[in-house]
Amino acid sequence: MSAALKLAVGSLLVGVVVLGLKALAWWITGSVAFLSDALESTVNLTTAFAALIAIQVAQRPADANHPFGHHKAEFFSAVLEGVMIIIAALFILREAYEGLMAPCALVAPFEGLLINGAATVLNAVWAMVLVRQGRRLKSPALVADGKHLWTDVITSAGVAIGVLLAILTGWWLFDPIMAALVAVNILWSGSRVVKESLSGLMDEAVSEDTLTRIRDLISEHASGAVEAHDLRTRHAGRVTFVEFHLVVPGDMTVFDAHEICDRIEAAIEKAEPDSRVTIHVEPEHKQKHTGIIVLD
């Protein structure tokens, strides 16, 4: 089992434990905010399962129907997670509205805070693990899952503040008010996850820093060529696709041109693991004088 799959399975297990703790906190207190927090955790379980399936699909090798691989499957999972975050926020807003219309005193609030606090700590630790390892493994599904858990952590912190204020002041409206405020924050977070994931589905180019690094590598390792132009990049899951035209002297042999291409590909693949480089070799009269300058 790959590292990404192990993390996805871990998310399911953590999700079950956290949901159980939050449901218990709601059950013993009757808090609308705790109920809203538990509702969001049901979404965590759903999205963790979706991430697990997406990672399994993304790791399938290329085949006749998918010659470029299945890497984009992770972006679909990330989009689903963003949508589920937004749905959870809407559920929380509904519960908050009902709590505002009929506020009531909480039962055993301190016990509920301790139980919910334990769930929050567990979520925070696991969210950090997912985001860090997801970026290392270039897994959009794991990163999105980690960011989703961070919204859950923020939710739980806001819920705890609301419940604590309600206890200290005796004004039980703090409970549903805080739930509503946190729901608005979750809506914003969910929209960001959807936006980032859709960018991947739309073949967005790599970051400017990565693009500059690729251009420099081509310039440094294309000795013997004339220039490189029409550089294009895109990323799909953990894979980065790089394409460009390499102009070589008209009298250069195919063997020598191929040697230059191998040199460039090796340099890019070393700097950007899981990259796929495609180079179109052209004769000297095709140069555009506007591409990448080759260093001698």
C-alpha positions in Angstrom: 0.0 0.0 0.0 1.4 3.4 -1.0 2.0 6.2 1.5 -0.9 8.2 0.0 -3.3 5.3 0.5 -2.1 4.7 4.0 -2.9 8.4 4.8 -6.3 8.2 3.2 -7.1 5.1 5.3 -5.8 6.9 8.4 -8.2 9.8 7.6 -11.2 7.4 7.7 -10.2 6.0 11.1 -9.5 9.5 12.5 -12.9 10.6 11.1 -14.8 7.8 12.9 -13.2 8.6 16.2 -13.7 12.4 15.9 -17.4 11.9 14.8 -18.0 9.7 17.8 -16.5 12.2 20.3 -18.5 15.1 18.8 -21.7 13.2 18.7 -21.1 12.3 22.4 -20.5 16.0 23.2 -23.8 17.0 21.6 -25.7 14.1 23.2 -24.8 15.0 26.7 -25.2 18.8 26.3 -28.0 19.3 23.8 -25.8 22.2 22.3 -26.8 23.3 18.8 -23.2 24.3 18.2 -22.0 20.8 19.1 -24.6 19.3 16.9 -23.4 21.5 14.0 -19.9 20.5 14.7 -20.9 16.8 14.6 -22.7 17.4 11.3 -19.6 18.7 9.7 -17.7 15.6 10.9 -20.1 13.4 8.9 -18.9 15.3 5.9 -15.3 14.6 6.9 -16.0 10.9 6.8 -17.7 11.1 3.3 -14.8 13.2 1.8 -12.1 11.0 3.4 -13.8 8.0 1.7 -13.9 9.9 -1.6 -10.2 10.8 -1.3 -9.4 7.2 -0.7 -11.2 6.1 -3.9 -9.7 9.0 -5.9 -6.1 8.1 -4.8 -6.7 4.5 -5.8 -7.9 5.5 -9.2 -5.1 8.1 -9.7 -2.5 5.5 -9.1 -3.6 3.2 -11.9 -1.1 3.1 -14.7 -1.9 4.6 -18.1 -4.0 2.4 -20.4 -5.5 2.6 -24.0 -8.4 4.7 -22.9 -6.3 7.0 -20.6 -2.9 7.2 -22.2 -1.9 10.2 -20.0 -2.8 8.3 -16.8 -5.6 8.8 -14.2 -4.0 11.5 -12.2 -6.8 14.0 -12.5 -9.1 11.7 -10.5 -7.8 13.4 -7.3 -9.0 16.8 -8.5 -12.5 15.4 -8.8 -12.3 14.3 -5.1 -11.0 17.7 -4.1 -13.9 19.4 -5.9 -16.3 17.1 -4.1 -14.7 17.9 -0.8 -15.2 21.6 -1.4 -18.9 21.1 -2.3 -19.4 19.0 0.8 -17.8 21.7 3.0 -20.3 24.2 1.6 -23.2 21.8 2.2 -22.1 21.3 5.8 -22.0 25.0 6.3 -25.6 25.3 5.0 -26.7 22.6 7.4 -25.0 24.4 10.3 -26.7 27.7 9.3 -30.1 25.9 9.5 -29.4 24.5 12.9 -28.2 27.9 14.1 -31.4 29.5 12.9 -33.5 27.0 14.8 -31.4 27.6 17.9 -31.8 31.4 17.6 -35.6 30.9 17.4 -35.7 28.7 20.5 -32.6 29.1 22.7 -32.3 26.7 25.6 -29.8 26.1 28.5 -27.2 23.4 28.0 -26.8 20.3 30.1 -23.3 19.3 31.4 -21.6 22.0 29.2 -18.1 21.6 30.7 -18.0 17.9 30.0 -19.1 18.6 26.5 -16.3 21.1 26.1 -13.7 18.6 27.2 -14.9 15.9 24.9 -15.2 18.2 21.9 -11.7 19.6 22.8 -10.2 16.2 22.6 -11.7 15.7 19.1 -10.4 19.1 18.1 -6.8 18.3 19.1 -6.9 15.0 17.2 -8.3 16.8 14.1 -5.6 19.5 14.3 -2.8 17.1 14.5 -4.1 15.0 11.6 -4.8 18.0 9.5 -1.2 19.1 9.8 0.0 15.6 8.8 -2.3 15.5 5.7 -1.4 18.9 4.4 2.4 18.4 4.9 2.5 14.9 3.5 0.0 15.7 0.7 2.2 18.4 -0.6 5.3 16.2 -0.3 3.5 13.4 -2.3 1.9 16.0 -4.6 -1.6 14.6 -3.8 -4.4 17.2 -4.3 -6.9 14.9 -2.6 -4.8 14.6 0.6 -4.1 18.4 0.7 -7.8 19.2 0.2 -8.7 16.7 2.9 -6.2 18.3 5.3 -7.6 21.8 4.5 -11.1 20.5 5.1 -10.0 19.2 8.5 -8.6 22.7 9.3 -12.0 24.2 8.7 -13.3 21.6 11.2 -10.7 22.7 13.7 -11.8 26.3 13.3 -15.4 25.3 13.6 -14.7 23.4 16.8 -12.7 26.4 18.3 -15.6 28.7 17.4 -18.1 26.4 18.9 -16.1 26.1 22.1 -15.9 29.9 22.4 -19.7 30.2 21.9 -20.5 27.5 24.5 -18.0 29.0 27.0 -19.5 32.5 26.6 -23.0 31.0 27.0 -21.9 29.4 30.3 -20.2 32.5 31.7 -23.0 34.9 30.8 -26.0 32.7 31.0 -27.0 34.1 27.5 -27.7 30.9 25.7 -28.0 32.7 22.3 -24.2 32.7 22.1 -24.4 29.0 21.3 -26.3 29.3 17.9 -24.8 32.7 17.1 -21.2 31.3 17.2 -22.4 28.3 15.1 -23.7 30.7 12.5 -20.5 32.8 12.4 -18.4 29.7 12.0 -20.6 28.4 9.1 -19.9 31.6 7.2 -16.2 31.0 7.6 -16.6 27.4 6.4 -18.5 28.6 3.3 -15.5 30.8 2.4 -13.1 27.9 2.9 -15.1 25.5 0.8 -15.3 27.9 -2.1 -11.5 28.2 -2.1 -11.1 24.4 -2.2 -13.5 24.2 -5.1 -11.7 27.0 -7.0 -8.2 25.5 -6.5 -9.4 22.0 -7.6 -11.2 23.4 -10.7 -7.9 25.1 -11.7 -6.3 21.7 -11.8 -9.1 20.2 -13.9 -8.7 23.2 -16.3 -5.0 22.3 -17.0 -3.7 25.3 -15.1 0.1 26.0 -15.6 2.6 25.4 -12.8 3.4 28.2 -10.4 5.6 31.1 -11.6 8.5 29.9 -9.4 8.3 26.4 -10.8 8.1 27.8 -14.4 11.2 29.9 -13.8 13.1 26.9 -12.4 12.2 24.8 -15.5 13.2 27.6 -17.9 16.6 27.9 -16.1 17.1 24.2 -16.3 16.5 24.2 -20.0 18.8 27.1 -20.5 21.6 25.4 -18.5 21.4 21.9 -20.0 20.6 22.6 -23.7 24.2 23.4 -24.6 24.6 22.7 -28.4 21.1 23.8 -29.2 20.1 27.2 -30.5 17.1 28.1 -28.4 13.9 26.7 -26.8 10.5 28.3 -27.3 6.7 27.7 -26.8 7.2 26.3 -23.3 3.9 25.0 -21.9 3.2 23.3 -18.6 0.3 21.8 -16.8 -0.2 19.7 -13.7 -2.5 16.7 -13.1 -2.4 15.4 -9.5 1.2 14.8 -8.6 2.4 14.7 -12.3 3.7 17.8 -14.0 3.7 17.9 -17.9 6.3 20.0 -19.6 6.3 20.6 -23.4 8.5 22.8 -25.5 10.2 23.2 -28.9 14.0 22.9 -29.1 15.8 24.5 -32.0 19.1 22.8 -33.0 21.6 23.6 -35.8 20.4 22.3 -39.2 23.4 20.0 -39.7 23.2 18.4 -36.2 22.7 14.6 -36.3 19.6 13.0 -34.8 21.9 11.3 -32.2 23.4 14.6 -31.0 20.0 16.2 -30.8 18.6 13.3 -28.8 21.5 13.5 -26.4 20.6 17.2 -25.7 17.0 16.2 -25.1 18.0 13.4 -22.7 20.2 15.8 -20.8 17.3 18.4 -20.4 14.8 15.7 -19.5 17.0 14.2 -16.8 17.6 17.7 -15.2 13.9 18.6 -15.1 12.9 15.2 -13.8 15.5 15.4 -11.1 14.3 18.9 -10.0 10.6 18.1 -10.5 9.9 14.4 -9.6 6.9 12.8 -11.4 7.3 15.2 -14.4 6.7 14.1 -18.0 8.8 16.0 -20.5 8.0 16.2 -24.3 10.4 18.0 -26.6 9.8 18.8 -30.2 13.1 19.2 -32.1 13.2 21.7 -34.9 15.9 22.9 -37.4 17.6 26.2 -37.1 15.4 28.2 -39.5 12.4 27.6 -37.1 13.9 29.8 -34.3 11.7 32.6 -33.0 14.4 34.7 -31.2 11.9 35.1 -28.3 12.3 31.9 -26.4 14.7 30.6 -23.9 18.3 31.5 -24.5 20.7 28.6 -24.3 23.8 29.0 -22.2 27.1 27.8 -23.7 
